[in-house]
Amino acid sequence: MDQAQLRGWLALIRVPGLGPGRARRLLERFGEPAAVLDAGVPAWQAAGLSEALCKGLAQPDWAGVDLDLAWLAESVSAAPAAARSLITFRDPRFPPLLAEIAQAPLALFAMGDPDLLRLPQLAVVGARTASAQGMENAQAFAAELARRGLTITSGLALGIDSAAHRGALAADGLTIAVCGNGLDRVYPARNRELAHAIAARGLLLSEFPVGVPPLPEHFPRRNRIISGLALGVLVVEAARESGSLITARLAGEQGREVFAIPGSIHNPLARGSHALIREGAKLVETVDDILSELAPQLPAARARLGVGAAAGTNPAESNGESAGESVGDPDQARVLQALGFETLALDHLVGRLGLPVERISAALLTLELAGQVSAGPGDTFTRLQRT
């Protein structure tokens, strides 16, 4: 978009109290942000806006807009992967899954590679004051899920969030951090180095403009984006009163899968996970528990995301190896051998291999993410020729 359009979007984003839902309705009524800002008080009142909102539209925060423009224009020649952008809900790069949720953000400030928004994601969340075992679980699960081709999404908080991001990066995988403040600062400050690594190798996101501090009320808003971006949410460790449970609740409301890792009955940080499991979340002991649940959703999810069968491949494929070959997974090798180059239904594969359906589904998901298998109608699968 040109500079004038960009200024209009940034000014609209900065109107106090406007909110994404009301802003969308104004855009439907008037067209472009500049037209909304030029409409005038009688038109705004006719649209049902309060006196305070009319005042906000009449006096845009142009000084704040200039700060946003300066941030967006700041040179990133030393780190081109950490490019900065504003992705509005009308931008083709705006994530389709997120666009489906209630009160989807008007726009996202991004730092890094926005193409990650079109890849299948799993959110990994949990306690800030996590146990050593919880941290190990978060890092290990995130690393293996990233190796299997899923992008790991979390909130850059201390504890489980940080461990999940680090696990994905350690596996040379992809990760997205959604922040509860403007991207001109890192919160918490202890995660500065981690945030820089994510910007260089993944993506930082926020709906908040430059200069907005990390206020407590921002984090539930951030959480709806974390769950809205993903196919599902994995809660690694959470107390009964936890922001992670808000994310899980939002995921359920958004029609996403909810997974939880159980813990010791003596660990207060396991009680939130146990409560989720009692309420219907899937109990998770291995990565395959997650992949088998997501496998049937993948074709429809890919259609909504607008990506091809080979998108989201494992970064290990850069040396010419598939995701399955790079981890030496015997189930994947057996599935490929059983498929040959026929088109087979899932139940046929189960009968041919004699393996549990969960293991076969997990192997098929990984192979599809790696571009070695294509899913078809009626739970059918075809092995793809490698070039």
The 8 nearest C-alpha neighbors of each residue, nearest first, counted from 0:
[[1, 4, 5, 2, 3, 90, 6, 85],
 [0, 2, 4, 3, 5, 6, 7, 8],
 [3, 1, 5, 4, 6, 0, 7, 68],
 [2, 4, 6, 5, 1, 7, 33, 0],
 [5, 3, 7, 6, 1, 2, 0, 8],
 [4, 6, 2, 8, 7, 3, 9, 1],
 [7, 5, 9, 3, 4, 8, 10, 2],
 [6, 8, 33, 32, 4, 10, 5, 9],
 [7, 9, 11, 5, 10, 6, 32, 12],
 [10, 8, 12, 6, 11, 7, 64, 5],
 [9, 11, 7, 13, 12, 8, 59, 64],
 [12, 10, 8, 13, 9, 14, 7, 32],
 [13, 11, 9, 10, 14, 8, 105, 106],
 [12, 14, 10, 11, 15, 9, 60, 208],
 [13, 15, 55, 11, 12, 17, 56, 16],
 [16, 14, 17, 13, 55, 52, 18, 12],
 [15, 17, 18, 14, 52, 51, 55, 13],
 [16, 18, 15, 14, 21, 22, 52, 19],
 [17, 19, 16, 20, 21, 22, 15, 105],
 [20, 18, 105, 22, 104, 21, 102, 23],
 [21, 19, 23, 22, 102, 18, 24, 103],
 [20, 22, 24, 23, 19, 18, 17, 25],
 [23, 21, 19, 25, 20, 24, 18, 17],
 [24, 22, 26, 20, 25, 21, 19, 27],
 [23, 25, 27, 21, 26, 22, 28, 20],
 [26, 24, 28, 22, 23, 27, 29, 21],
 [25, 27, 30, 23, 29, 28, 24, 31],
 [26, 28, 24, 25, 30, 29, 23, 31],
 [29, 27, 25, 26, 30, 24, 46, 35],
 [28, 30, 26, 35, 34, 27, 25, 31],
 [31, 29, 26, 27, 28, 34, 32, 35],
 [30, 32, 34, 33, 26, 29, 35, 4],
 [33, 31, 35, 7, 34, 8, 36, 11],
 [34, 32, 7, 36, 35, 31, 37, 4],
 [35, 33, 37, 31, 32, 36, 29, 38],
 [34, 36, 32, 38, 33, 37, 29, 31],
 [35, 37, 33, 34, 38, 56, 32, 57],
 [38, 36, 34, 35, 39, 33, 57, 32],
 [39, 37, 35, 36, 42, 34, 43, 40],
 [40, 38, 42, 37, 41, 43, 36, 57],
 [39, 41, 43, 42, 44, 53, 38, 57],
 [42, 40, 44, 43, 39, 45, 38, 46],
 [43, 41, 45, 44, 40, 39, 38, 46],
 [44, 42, 46, 40, 45, 41, 48, 39],
 [43, 45, 47, 48, 41, 46, 42, 40],
 [44, 46, 42, 47, 43, 41, 48, 40],
 [45, 47, 43, 44, 48, 42, 25, 28],
 [48, 46, 44, 45, 43, 49, 42, 50],
 [49, 47, 44, 43, 46, 52, 53, 50],
 [50, 48, 52, 51, 53, 47, 44, 43],
 [49, 51, 53, 52, 54, 48, 44, 55],
 [52, 50, 54, 49, 53, 55, 48, 16],
 [53, 51, 55, 49, 54, 50, 48, 56],
 [52, 54, 50, 56, 55, 51, 40, 57],
 [53, 55, 57, 51, 52, 56, 58, 50],
 [56, 54, 52, 58, 53, 14, 57, 59],
 [55, 57, 53, 54, 58, 59, 36, 52],
 [56, 58, 54, 55, 53, 59, 36, 39],
 [59, 57, 55, 56, 54, 60, 61, 53],
 [60, 58, 61, 56, 10, 55, 57, 14],
 [59, 61, 63, 62, 10, 64, 58, 13],
 [60, 62, 64, 63, 59, 65, 10, 58],
 [63, 61, 65, 64, 60, 66, 59, 67],
 [64, 62, 66, 61, 65, 60, 67, 209],
 [63, 65, 61, 67, 66, 62, 9, 10],
 [64, 66, 68, 62, 63, 67, 69, 61],
 [67, 65, 63, 69, 64, 68, 70, 62],
 [68, 66, 64, 70, 65, 69, 209, 71],
 [67, 69, 65, 71, 70, 66, 72, 64],
 [68, 70, 66, 72, 67, 71, 73, 65],
 [71, 69, 67, 73, 68, 72, 66, 183],
 [70, 72, 68, 83, 69, 73, 84, 67],
 [73, 71, 69, 70, 68, 74, 83, 67],
 [74, 72, 70, 71, 69, 75, 83, 68],
 [73, 75, 76, 72, 77, 71, 82, 70],
 [74, 76, 78, 77, 79, 82, 73, 81],
 [75, 77, 79, 78, 74, 82, 80, 81],
 [76, 78, 75, 79, 74, 81, 80, 82],
 [77, 79, 75, 76, 80, 81, 199, 82],
 [78, 80, 81, 76, 75, 82, 77, 199],
 [81, 79, 199, 78, 111, 82, 112, 200],
 [80, 82, 111, 199, 198, 79, 110, 78],
 [81, 83, 111, 110, 80, 79, 75, 84],
 [84, 82, 110, 71, 109, 81, 111, 85],
 [83, 85, 109, 108, 71, 86, 110, 82],
 [84, 86, 108, 107, 109, 87, 106, 83],
 [85, 87, 107, 106, 90, 93, 84, 108],
 [88, 86, 106, 90, 89, 105, 107, 85],
 [87, 89, 90, 106, 93, 105, 86, 98],
 [90, 88, 87, 91, 93, 86, 92, 106],
 [89, 91, 87, 92, 93, 88, 86, 106],
 [92, 90, 93, 89, 88, 94, 86, 87],
 [93, 91, 90, 94, 86, 113, 114, 116],
 [92, 94, 90, 91, 88, 86, 95, 87],
 [95, 93, 97, 116, 96, 117, 92, 98],
 [96, 94, 98, 97, 304, 93, 303, 99],
 [97, 95, 98, 99, 94, 228, 227, 304],
 [96, 98, 227, 228, 99, 95, 94, 100],
 [97, 99, 95, 96, 103, 100, 94, 88],
 [98, 100, 97, 96, 95, 101, 103, 227],
 [101, 99, 103, 98, 97, 253, 102, 227],
 [100, 102, 103, 99, 253, 98, 20, 97],
 [103, 101, 20, 19, 104, 100, 18, 105],
 [102, 104, 100, 101, 98, 97, 105, 19],
 [105, 103, 106, 19, 102, 206, 107, 88],
 [106, 104, 19, 88, 87, 103, 107, 23],
 [107, 105, 87, 104, 86, 88, 206, 85],
 [106, 108, 206, 86, 205, 85, 109, 87],
 [107, 109, 85, 205, 204, 206, 84, 86],
 [110, 108, 204, 84, 83, 203, 107, 85],
 [109, 111, 83, 203, 81, 82, 202, 198],
 [112, 110, 81, 202, 198, 82, 80, 201],
 [111, 113, 114, 202, 201, 115, 80, 81],
 [114, 112, 115, 116, 111, 202, 109, 92],
 [115, 113, 116, 112, 117, 92, 118, 111],
 [116, 114, 113, 117, 118, 112, 202, 201],
 [117, 115, 114, 94, 118, 113, 93, 92],
 [116, 118, 115, 304, 114, 94, 119, 306],
 [117, 119, 115, 311, 116, 120, 150, 310],
 [120, 118, 149, 150, 117, 230, 229, 311],
 [121, 119, 150, 229, 149, 151, 230, 118],
 [120, 122, 229, 151, 231, 230, 232, 152],
 [121, 123, 152, 232, 153, 151, 229, 233],
 [122, 124, 233, 153, 232, 234, 152, 163],
 [125, 123, 234, 160, 243, 159, 153, 233],
 [126, 124, 236, 159, 237, 235, 243, 234],
 [125, 127, 237, 129, 128, 236, 159, 158],
 [126, 128, 158, 157, 129, 159, 156, 125],
 [129, 127, 126, 158, 130, 157, 159, 268],
 [130, 128, 126, 158, 127, 133, 134, 159],
 [129, 131, 133, 132, 134, 128, 268, 236],
 [130, 132, 134, 133, 135, 129, 136, 158],
 [133, 131, 135, 130, 134, 136, 129, 137],
 [134, 132, 130, 136, 135, 131, 129, 236],
 [133, 135, 137, 131, 132, 136, 159, 162],
 [134, 136, 132, 138, 133, 137, 139, 131],
 [135, 137, 133, 139, 134, 138, 140, 132],
 [138, 136, 134, 163, 140, 135, 139, 162],
 [137, 139, 166, 162, 163, 141, 135, 136],
 [138, 140, 142, 136, 141, 137, 135, 166],
 [141, 139, 143, 137, 142, 138, 136, 144],
 [142, 140, 144, 166, 163, 138, 167, 139],
 [143, 141, 166, 167, 145, 139, 170, 140],
 [142, 144, 146, 140, 145, 141, 147, 139],
 [143, 145, 147, 141, 146, 142, 149, 140],
 [146, 144, 172, 149, 148, 142, 147, 143],
 [147, 145, 143, 148, 144, 313, 172, 142],
 [146, 148, 144, 145, 365, 149, 143, 313],
 [149, 147, 313, 145, 146, 312, 311, 368],
 [150, 148, 145, 120, 144, 119, 147, 151],
 [149, 151, 120, 173, 174, 145, 119, 121],
 [152, 150, 174, 121, 120, 122, 175, 149],
 [151, 153, 122, 175, 174, 176, 121, 123],
 [154, 152, 176, 160, 122, 123, 124, 155],
 [153, 155, 177, 176, 156, 160, 178, 225],
 [156, 154, 160, 176, 161, 153, 157, 178],
 [157, 155, 160, 154, 161, 158, 127, 187],
 [156, 158, 127, 161, 160, 159, 155, 187],
 [157, 159, 127, 129, 161, 128, 160, 126],
 [158, 160, 125, 162, 161, 134, 126, 137],
 [161, 159, 163, 156, 155, 124, 162, 153],
 [160, 162, 164, 163, 157, 159, 155, 158],
 [161, 163, 138, 159, 165, 160, 164, 137],
 [164, 162, 138, 166, 137, 160, 141, 161],
 [163, 165, 161, 167, 166, 162, 174, 168],
 [166, 164, 162, 168, 163, 167, 169, 161],
 [165, 167, 138, 142, 163, 169, 141, 164],
 [166, 168, 142, 172, 170, 164, 141, 165],
 [167, 169, 171, 165, 170, 172, 166, 164],
 [168, 170, 166, 171, 167, 165, 142, 172],
 [169, 171, 142, 172, 167, 168, 146, 166],
 [172, 170, 168, 169, 314, 167, 173, 315],
 [171, 173, 167, 145, 170, 168, 314, 146],
 [172, 174, 150, 201, 167, 151, 145, 168],
 [173, 175, 151, 201, 150, 152, 164, 167],
 [174, 176, 152, 202, 203, 201, 151, 153],
 [177, 175, 203, 154, 153, 155, 152, 204],
 [176, 178, 204, 154, 205, 203, 153, 225],
 [179, 177, 205, 180, 154, 204, 176, 221],
 [178, 180, 217, 218, 213, 221, 205, 177],
 [181, 179, 213, 212, 211, 178, 207, 182],
 [180, 182, 209, 208, 211, 207, 183, 210],
 [183, 181, 184, 209, 180, 205, 185, 208],
 [182, 184, 181, 209, 210, 185, 70, 180],
 [185, 183, 182, 181, 186, 180, 210, 188],
 [186, 184, 188, 191, 187, 182, 194, 190],
 [187, 185, 188, 184, 190, 213, 180, 191],
 [186, 188, 189, 190, 185, 156, 157, 191],
 [187, 189, 186, 190, 191, 185, 184, 192],
 [190, 188, 187, 191, 186, 192, 157, 185],
 [191, 189, 193, 188, 192, 187, 194, 186],
 [190, 192, 194, 188, 193, 189, 185, 195],
 [191, 193, 195, 194, 190, 196, 189, 197],
 [192, 194, 196, 190, 195, 191, 197, 165],
 [195, 193, 197, 191, 196, 192, 190, 198],
 [194, 196, 198, 192, 197, 193, 199, 191],
 [197, 195, 193, 199, 194, 198, 200, 192],
 [196, 198, 201, 194, 200, 199, 195, 202],
 [199, 197, 111, 81, 202, 195, 201, 196],
 [198, 200, 81, 196, 80, 197, 201, 111],
 [201, 199, 197, 198, 196, 80, 202, 111],
 [202, 200, 197, 174, 198, 173, 111, 175],
 [201, 203, 111, 175, 198, 112, 110, 197],
 [202, 204, 176, 110, 109, 198, 175, 177],
 [205, 203, 109, 177, 108, 178, 176, 107],
 [206, 204, 178, 108, 207, 107, 177, 181],
 [205, 207, 107, 108, 106, 104, 208, 204],
 [208, 206, 181, 205, 180, 211, 209, 179],
 [209, 207, 181, 211, 210, 67, 206, 108],
 [208, 210, 181, 67, 183, 211, 182, 66],
 [209, 211, 181, 212, 208, 183, 180, 184],
 [210, 212, 181, 180, 209, 208, 207, 213],
 [211, 213, 180, 214, 210, 181, 179, 184],
 [214, 212, 180, 179, 215, 217, 211, 186],
 [213, 215, 217, 216, 212, 218, 179, 180],
 [216, 214, 217, 218, 213, 219, 179, 212],
 [215, 217, 214, 218, 219, 220, 213, 179],
 [218, 216, 220, 179, 215, 214, 219, 221],
 [217, 219, 221, 220, 179, 216, 215, 222],
 [220, 218, 222, 221, 217, 216, 223, 245],
 [221, 219, 218, 217, 222, 223, 224, 216],
 [220, 222, 218, 224, 219, 179, 223, 217],
 [221, 223, 219, 225, 246, 224, 220, 218],
 [224, 222, 226, 225, 220, 221, 227, 249],
 [223, 225, 227, 222, 221, 226, 228, 97],
 [226, 224, 222, 227, 223, 228, 153, 177],
 [225, 227, 250, 223, 229, 224, 228, 246],
 [228, 226, 97, 224, 225, 229, 223, 96],
 [229, 227, 97, 226, 225, 96, 224, 120],
 [228, 230, 120, 121, 231, 226, 227, 122],
 [231, 229, 255, 121, 120, 256, 119, 228],
 [230, 232, 256, 255, 229, 121, 257, 122],
 [231, 233, 122, 257, 123, 121, 258, 256],
 [232, 234, 258, 123, 259, 122, 235, 257],
 [235, 233, 259, 124, 125, 236, 123, 258],
 [234, 236, 260, 125, 259, 233, 137, 124],
 [235, 237, 125, 269, 268, 126, 234, 133],
 [238, 236, 271, 268, 126, 125, 269, 272],
 [237, 239, 268, 271, 240, 270, 241, 267],
 [238, 240, 271, 270, 241, 237, 274, 268],
 [241, 239, 238, 242, 271, 244, 237, 243],
 [242, 240, 243, 244, 238, 239, 237, 245],
 [241, 243, 245, 244, 246, 240, 219, 125],
 [244, 242, 246, 241, 245, 125, 124, 247],
 [243, 245, 247, 246, 242, 241, 248, 271],
 [246, 244, 242, 248, 243, 247, 249, 241],
 [245, 247, 243, 249, 222, 244, 248, 250],
 [246, 248, 244, 250, 245, 249, 243, 257],
 [249, 247, 245, 251, 250, 246, 244, 252],
 [250, 248, 252, 246, 251, 247, 223, 253],
 [251, 249, 247, 255, 253, 226, 248, 252],
 [250, 252, 254, 248, 253, 249, 255, 247],
 [251, 253, 249, 250, 254, 248, 255, 247],
 [252, 254, 250, 251, 255, 249, 100, 227],
 [255, 253, 251, 252, 250, 256, 249, 231],
 [254, 256, 231, 250, 251, 253, 230, 257],
 [255, 257, 231, 232, 230, 258, 251, 254],
 [256, 258, 232, 280, 231, 233, 247, 281],
 [257, 259, 233, 281, 280, 232, 282, 234],
 [260, 258, 234, 282, 272, 233, 283, 235],
 [259, 261, 283, 235, 282, 272, 284, 234],
 [262, 260, 272, 273, 259, 269, 282, 263],
 [263, 261, 269, 264, 260, 266, 273, 236],
 [262, 264, 265, 266, 269, 261, 267, 270],
 [265, 263, 266, 262, 269, 270, 267, 273],
 [264, 266, 263, 267, 269, 262, 268, 270],
 [265, 267, 263, 268, 269, 264, 262, 270],
 [268, 266, 269, 270, 238, 265, 264, 239],
 [269, 267, 238, 237, 266, 270, 236, 271],
 [270, 268, 262, 272, 267, 266, 271, 236],
 [271, 269, 273, 272, 238, 267, 239, 268],
 [270, 272, 239, 238, 237, 274, 273, 269],
 [273, 271, 275, 269, 274, 270, 259, 237],
 [274, 272, 270, 276, 275, 271, 261, 269],
 [273, 275, 271, 277, 272, 276, 270, 278],
 [276, 274, 278, 272, 280, 273, 277, 271],
 [275, 277, 280, 273, 279, 278, 274, 282],
 [278, 276, 274, 275, 279, 273, 280, 272],
 [277, 279, 275, 276, 280, 274, 273, 281],
 [278, 280, 276, 277, 281, 275, 257, 282],
 [281, 279, 276, 257, 258, 275, 278, 259],
 [280, 282, 258, 276, 283, 259, 279, 257],
 [283, 281, 259, 260, 276, 258, 280, 284],
 [284, 282, 260, 288, 259, 285, 281, 258],
 [283, 285, 260, 288, 282, 286, 261, 287],
 [286, 284, 287, 288, 283, 289, 140, 260],
 [285, 287, 288, 289, 290, 140, 144, 284],
 [286, 288, 290, 289, 285, 361, 291, 358],
 [289, 287, 286, 285, 291, 283, 290, 292],
 [290, 288, 287, 292, 286, 291, 293, 283],
 [289, 291, 361, 287, 293, 292, 288, 294],
 [290, 292, 361, 360, 357, 294, 289, 293],
 [293, 291, 289, 290, 294, 288, 295, 296],
 [292, 294, 290, 296, 291, 295, 289, 297],
 [293, 295, 364, 291, 297, 296, 292, 360],
 [294, 296, 297, 293, 292, 298, 378, 291],
 [297, 295, 293, 294, 299, 298, 300, 292],
 [296, 298, 300, 294, 299, 295, 301, 293],
 [299, 297, 301, 300, 296, 302, 374, 295],
 [300, 298, 302, 301, 297, 296, 303, 295],
 [301, 299, 297, 303, 302, 298, 296, 304],
 [302, 300, 304, 298, 303, 299, 306, 305],
 [301, 303, 305, 299, 300, 304, 298, 306],
 [304, 302, 300, 301, 305, 299, 95, 96],
 [305, 303, 301, 302, 117, 306, 95, 300],
 [304, 306, 302, 303, 301, 307, 117, 95],
 [307, 305, 301, 304, 310, 302, 308, 117],
 [308, 306, 310, 309, 305, 301, 302, 370],
 [307, 309, 310, 370, 373, 367, 306, 368],
 [308, 310, 370, 307, 369, 368, 312, 311],
 [311, 309, 307, 312, 308, 306, 368, 118],
 [310, 312, 118, 368, 148, 309, 313, 119],
 [313, 311, 369, 368, 148, 310, 309, 314],
 [312, 314, 148, 315, 322, 316, 146, 369],
 [315, 313, 316, 317, 172, 312, 171, 146],
 [316, 314, 313, 317, 318, 322, 320, 325],
 [317, 315, 320, 319, 318, 314, 321, 313],
 [316, 318, 315, 319, 314, 320, 313, 321],
 [319, 317, 316, 320, 315, 321, 314, 325],
 [318, 320, 316, 317, 321, 315, 325, 322],
 [321, 319, 316, 318, 325, 324, 322, 315],
 [320, 322, 324, 316, 323, 325, 369, 319],
 [321, 323, 325, 313, 324, 369, 147, 316],
 [322, 324, 321, 325, 328, 326, 327, 331],
 [325, 323, 327, 321, 326, 322, 320, 328],
 [324, 326, 322, 323, 327, 320, 321, 315],
 [327, 325, 324, 328, 323, 322, 146, 321],
 [328, 326, 324, 325, 323, 329, 332, 331],
 [327, 329, 326, 323, 331, 330, 332, 324],
 [330, 328, 332, 331, 333, 327, 323, 334],
 [331, 329, 333, 332, 328, 334, 362, 359],
 [332, 330, 362, 334, 329, 333, 328, 323],
 [331, 333, 329, 335, 330, 334, 336, 328],
 [334, 332, 336, 330, 331, 335, 337, 329],
 [333, 335, 337, 331, 336, 332, 338, 330],
 [336, 334, 338, 332, 337, 333, 331, 339],
 [335, 337, 333, 339, 334, 338, 332, 331],
 [338, 336, 334, 335, 339, 333, 348, 351],
 [339, 337, 335, 336, 340, 341, 334, 382],
 [340, 338, 336, 337, 341, 335, 382, 381],
 [339, 341, 382, 338, 381, 342, 383, 384],
 [340, 342, 339, 338, 381, 343, 382, 380],
 [341, 343, 381, 380, 379, 340, 344, 338],
 [344, 342, 379, 380, 341, 347, 345, 381],
 [345, 343, 379, 347, 346, 378, 380, 348],
 [344, 346, 348, 347, 378, 379, 349, 343],
 [345, 347, 349, 348, 344, 350, 356, 343],
 [348, 346, 350, 344, 345, 349, 351, 343],
 [349, 347, 351, 345, 346, 350, 352, 344],
 [348, 350, 346, 352, 347, 351, 353, 354],
 [349, 351, 347, 348, 353, 352, 346, 354],
 [352, 350, 348, 349, 353, 347, 337, 354],
 [353, 351, 349, 354, 350, 348, 337, 333],
 [352, 354, 350, 349, 351, 355, 348, 356],
 [353, 355, 352, 349, 356, 359, 358, 350],
 [356, 354, 357, 358, 359, 353, 349, 360],
 [355, 357, 359, 358, 360, 349, 354, 346],
 [358, 356, 291, 360, 355, 359, 361, 287],
 [359, 357, 361, 360, 356, 355, 362, 354],
 [358, 360, 362, 356, 361, 357, 363, 355],
 [361, 359, 291, 363, 357, 362, 358, 294],
 [360, 362, 291, 290, 358, 364, 359, 363],
 [361, 363, 331, 359, 365, 360, 364, 366],
 [362, 364, 366, 360, 361, 365, 367, 359],
 [365, 363, 294, 367, 361, 362, 366, 368],
 [366, 364, 368, 362, 147, 367, 363, 369],
 [365, 367, 369, 363, 371, 368, 364, 372],
 [366, 368, 372, 370, 364, 369, 365, 371],
 [367, 369, 365, 312, 366, 370, 311, 148],
 [370, 368, 312, 366, 367, 371, 322, 313],
 [369, 371, 309, 367, 368, 372, 308, 366],
 [372, 370, 383, 366, 369, 367, 382, 373],
 [373, 371, 382, 367, 383, 366, 381, 370],
 [372, 374, 381, 380, 367, 308, 382, 375],
 [375, 373, 380, 379, 298, 381, 372, 378],
 [374, 376, 379, 380, 378, 373, 377, 381],
 [377, 375, 378, 379, 374, 380, 298, 344],
 [376, 378, 379, 375, 344, 345, 374, 380],
 [379, 377, 344, 376, 345, 375, 380, 374],
 [380, 378, 344, 375, 343, 377, 374, 376],
 [379, 381, 374, 343, 342, 373, 375, 344],
 [382, 380, 342, 373, 372, 341, 383, 340],
 [381, 383, 372, 340, 371, 338, 373, 384],
 [384, 382, 371, 372, 385, 381, 373, 340],
 [383, 385, 386, 382, 371, 340, 372, 370],
 [386, 384, 383, 371, 370, 382, 321, 372],
 [385, 384, 383, 319, 371, 370, 320, 321]]
